[in-house]
Amino acid sequence: MTINDPAITTADDDNVTDIADHPRREPRRPATRERVRMSGQERREQLLDVGRHLFAEKGFEAVSVEEIAAKAGVSKPVVYEHFGGKEGLYAVVVDREMSYLLLSITDALGDDGVTDARTLLERAGLALFDYIDRYPDGFRILVRDTPVMRDPEGGSEFSRGTFAGLLVDVAVRVDDLLARQFKAHNLNPKLAPMYSQMLVGMVAQTGQWWLDVRKPKKEEVVSHLVNLAWNGLQHLEAKPKLVIARKS
């Protein structure tokens, strides 16, 4: 999975932008502007804000170019000029959100010399829940099924990226950490990738549930997640077996 796909640029060469130009999210997104004369970059950001909200609320298929244009107070050709259509706008929104989330988790795991497994697990969990709390629209978009789109370069169908693919990337970053813990407890380190997928998936699934209920507080939810994961890891069996008998 590619987090930073090449961005779709505007027709105005002076306002060409790339997702890589925005690796970190600002503390607050700019509010949707009233209909005033904007630069190409300002209009592009406004359309991204409008599209992000609509896609989060309704899903990709239910949103039309007409609706995006109407909400932004522009004509349909303006949307096509900046993004080539609804698909292009959606692709940039998804790529940005995935980049923001992966960066926040990567920063949480950090390179500050901290190697304590429980501390890093807590950091990663809090990073995900902070993102969900601050940017619910972005998270709702990521957890939806990403539509398959046509590659503008080669004409073949491809997916711009999925939340499941993002979780794989995060889990890979946890593999080495778990492998060291497995070795320390005389467990097979080759099983670490599977367990990292389980841990990351558990946190992400809980995040989807919490987004709607918002109770208890996110710090409490993460503490319970870490409690389940950490105490479960501490008491892993080297060769677990099902206790129920299954007929062959």
C-alpha positions in Angstrom: 0.0 0.0 0.0 1.2 3.5 -0.9 0.4 6.2 1.6 1.6 9.1 -0.4 0.3 8.5 -4.0 1.0 11.3 -6.5 -1.5 14.1 -5.9 -3.9 15.2 -8.5 -3.0 18.8 -9.4 -5.0 21.8 -10.4 -5.1 23.2 -13.8 -3.3 26.3 -12.6 0.4 25.6 -12.7 1.0 28.3 -10.0 -1.1 26.3 -7.6 0.1 22.8 -8.1 0.1 20.9 -4.9 1.2 17.5 -3.7 0.1 15.4 -0.7 3.7 15.3 0.4 3.6 19.1 0.8 1.2 18.5 3.7 2.7 15.8 5.8 1.4 17.1 9.1 -2.1 18.2 9.9 -2.6 21.7 11.3 -4.3 21.9 14.7 -7.5 23.0 13.1 -8.8 22.7 9.5 -9.7 26.0 8.0 -13.4 26.7 8.2 -15.4 26.5 4.9 -15.2 30.0 3.4 -18.1 32.0 2.1 -18.2 32.6 -1.6 -15.4 35.0 -2.1 -12.6 35.2 -4.6 -10.0 32.6 -3.6 -6.6 31.6 -4.9 -6.3 28.2 -6.5 -4.8 26.7 -3.3 -7.5 28.2 -1.1 -10.3 26.9 -3.4 -8.6 23.4 -3.5 -8.5 23.3 0.3 -12.1 24.4 0.5 -13.2 21.7 -1.8 -11.3 19.1 0.2 -13.0 20.3 3.4 -16.4 20.0 1.8 -15.7 16.7 0.2 -14.3 15.3 3.4 -17.5 16.1 5.3 -19.8 14.8 2.6 -17.9 11.6 2.1 -17.9 11.0 5.9 -21.6 11.6 6.2 -22.9 9.8 3.1 -20.2 7.6 1.7 -18.5 7.8 -1.7 -21.3 6.5 -3.9 -24.0 8.7 -2.4 -22.1 12.0 -3.0 -22.3 13.7 -6.4 -20.1 16.4 -8.0 -23.2 18.6 -8.1 -23.6 18.4 -4.4 -19.9 19.1 -3.7 -20.1 22.1 -6.0 -23.3 23.4 -4.4 -21.9 23.1 -0.9 -18.7 24.9 -1.9 -20.7 27.6 -3.7 -19.0 27.0 -7.1 -19.9 25.5 -10.4 -19.2 21.9 -11.4 -16.4 22.8 -13.8 -14.4 24.1 -10.8 -14.4 20.7 -9.1 -13.3 19.1 -12.4 -10.6 21.7 -12.8 -9.0 20.9 -9.5 -9.5 17.2 -9.1 -10.8 15.8 -12.4 -14.0 14.7 -10.7 -15.4 13.1 -7.6 -12.9 10.2 -7.7 -9.9 12.5 -7.8 -11.2 14.5 -4.8 -11.9 11.4 -2.8 -8.5 9.9 -3.6 -6.7 13.0 -2.2 -8.9 13.0 0.9 -8.2 9.4 1.6 -4.4 9.7 1.0 -4.2 12.7 3.3 -6.1 11.1 6.1 -4.0 7.9 5.9 -0.8 9.9 5.9 -1.9 11.9 8.9 -2.9 8.9 10.9 0.1 6.8 10.1 2.4 9.8 10.9 0.7 10.3 14.3 1.2 6.6 15.2 4.8 6.6 13.9 5.5 9.7 16.0 4.0 8.0 19.0 6.2 5.0 18.7 9.0 7.4 18.1 12.8 7.1 18.1 13.4 8.7 21.6 15.0 5.5 22.9 11.9 4.2 24.7 11.7 0.4 24.2 9.3 -0.6 27.0 6.7 -2.6 25.2 3.8 -1.5 27.4 4.6 2.2 27.1 4.8 2.0 23.3 1.5 0.1 23.2 -0.1 2.8 25.3 1.4 5.5 23.0 0.1 3.9 19.8 -3.4 3.4 21.3 -3.6 7.0 22.5 -2.4 8.3 19.1 -5.2 6.4 17.3 -7.9 7.6 19.7 -6.6 11.2 19.6 -7.0 11.1 15.8 -10.5 9.6 16.1 -11.5 12.2 18.7 -10.2 15.3 16.8 -10.9 14.2 13.2 -14.0 11.9 13.2 -14.8 12.7 9.6 -11.4 11.5 8.5 -11.7 8.3 10.5 -15.2 7.6 9.2 -13.9 7.9 5.6 -10.9 5.6 6.3 -13.0 2.8 7.8 -15.4 2.7 4.9 -14.7 0.4 2.0 -12.5 2.4 -0.4 -13.8 2.1 -4.0 -11.7 0.7 -6.7 -10.7 3.4 -9.2 -9.1 3.5 -12.6 -5.4 4.4 -12.7 -5.1 7.5 -14.8 -1.7 6.5 -16.0 -2.2 3.0 -17.2 -6.0 2.6 -17.3 -5.9 -0.5 -15.0 -8.1 -0.7 -12.0 -6.5 -0.1 -8.6 -7.4 0.8 -5.0 -6.0 4.1 -3.7 -5.6 2.4 -0.3 -7.7 1.0 2.5 -7.8 1.2 6.2 -7.0 -2.5 6.4 -3.8 -1.8 4.4 -2.9 1.1 6.8 -3.3 -1.3 9.7 -0.9 -3.7 8.1 1.7 -0.9 7.8 1.2 -0.1 11.5 1.4 -3.7 12.5 4.7 -4.2 10.7 6.1 -1.5 12.9 5.1 -3.5 15.9 6.6 -6.8 14.7 10.1 -6.2 15.9 8.9 -5.0 19.3 6.8 -8.1 19.8 9.5 -10.5 18.4 11.9 -9.2 21.1 9.3 -9.8 23.8 8.5 -13.3 22.5 12.2 -14.2 22.6 12.5 -12.9 26.2 9.6 -15.2 27.2 10.8 -18.3 25.2 8.0 -17.9 22.6 8.4 -18.4 18.9 9.3 -15.0 17.5 8.0 -16.1 14.1 4.5 -15.7 15.4 5.0 -12.0 16.2 3.6 -10.7 12.9 0.3 -12.6 13.5 0.0 -11.2 17.0 0.8 -7.7 15.9 -2.1 -7.9 13.4 -4.4 -9.0 16.3 -3.3 -6.2 18.5 -3.7 -3.4 16.0 -7.0 -4.8 14.7 -8.4 -4.9 18.2 -7.5 -1.3 18.8 -8.9 -0.2 15.5 -12.2 -2.1 15.9 -12.6 -0.6 19.4 -12.0 2.8 17.9 -14.8 2.4 15.5 -17.2 1.5 18.3 -16.0 4.4 20.5 -16.5 6.9 17.7 -20.3 6.6 18.0 -20.7 6.1 21.8 -17.8 8.4 23.1 -18.0 6.8 26.5 -16.0 6.2 28.6 -13.2 8.8 28.0 -10.6 7.8 25.5 -7.9 7.5 28.1 -9.9 5.0 30.0 -10.7 3.0 26.9 -7.0 2.8 26.0 -6.2 1.7 29.5 -8.6 -1.2 29.2 -7.3 -2.1 25.8 -3.7 -2.1 27.1 -4.9 -4.1 30.1 -6.4 -6.8 27.9 -3.5 -6.9 25.5 -0.7 -6.6 28.0 -1.9 -9.1 30.5 -2.9 -11.4 27.7 0.6 -11.3 26.2 2.2 -11.9 29.6 0.4 -15.2 30.0 0.7 -16.5 26.5 1.0 -20.3 26.1 3.8 -21.5 23.9 1.5 -23.9 22.1 -2.1 -23.0 22.6 -4.8 -25.5 21.8 -8.6 -25.2 21.6 -10.4 -26.6 24.7 -13.4 -27.7 22.6 -13.3 -30.8 20.6 -14.1 -30.5 16.9 -15.3 -33.2 14.7 -13.1 -33.9 11.7 
